[in-house]
């Protein structure tokens, strides 16, 4: 279980407050108006932004002061964060060892992960030789190899076309189901949130609200979300 207790996160001129819990294995969309603090919230959970007040706990353990690499978190960024000078296999292998000194068993795990995300046979290519969807799959393979119980996605598929984005969302959902990972995904598209997440956290007016059923939130959005979605 992920729990934020009386958490206050500051980012420049604004703050985000959160006081809620997410059950282990849940798939949760993080939605709300642009600039409301969705990425700020995710960055704090990942350890890239300190709390001004409060605590973050995972399965009852206080991780508030832990460095990002020591947290039970894997994060998939908007740009995939692939290194252009490394091969697909090497980029994925960073999920196991930052120095890429992999033994035979670890190299086999890299190949298996790339196969699982549909990149078998492309291990030796550089990111520049991949399509956008293939780059997203390579980044996802690295996250898969990190084998962390909490997966954070900062809208990594926003630049993909509709059909490819749906394919990637379904792949993420399948991987989360297979691994039992807890998933929090920032989304600006209500259709994406409905597709992948049973619950949603609304971030608006300085507050990250407790999770609630995605369908209920989107079918009857509060004013801040209704304005953002362009609904009357």
Secondary structure, 3 states (H helix, E strand, C coil): CEEEEEEEEEECCEEEEEEEEECCCCEEEEECCCCCCHHHHHHHHHCCCCEEEEEEEECCEECCCCCHHHCCEEEECCCCCCCCCCEHHHHHHCCCCCCCCCCHHHHHHHHHHHHHCCCCCCCCCEHHHCCHHHHHHHHHHHHHHHCCCEEEEECCCCCCCHHHHHHHHHHHHHHHHHHCCEEEEECCCHHHHHHHCCEEEEEECCEECCCEEHHHHHHCCCHHHHHHHCCC
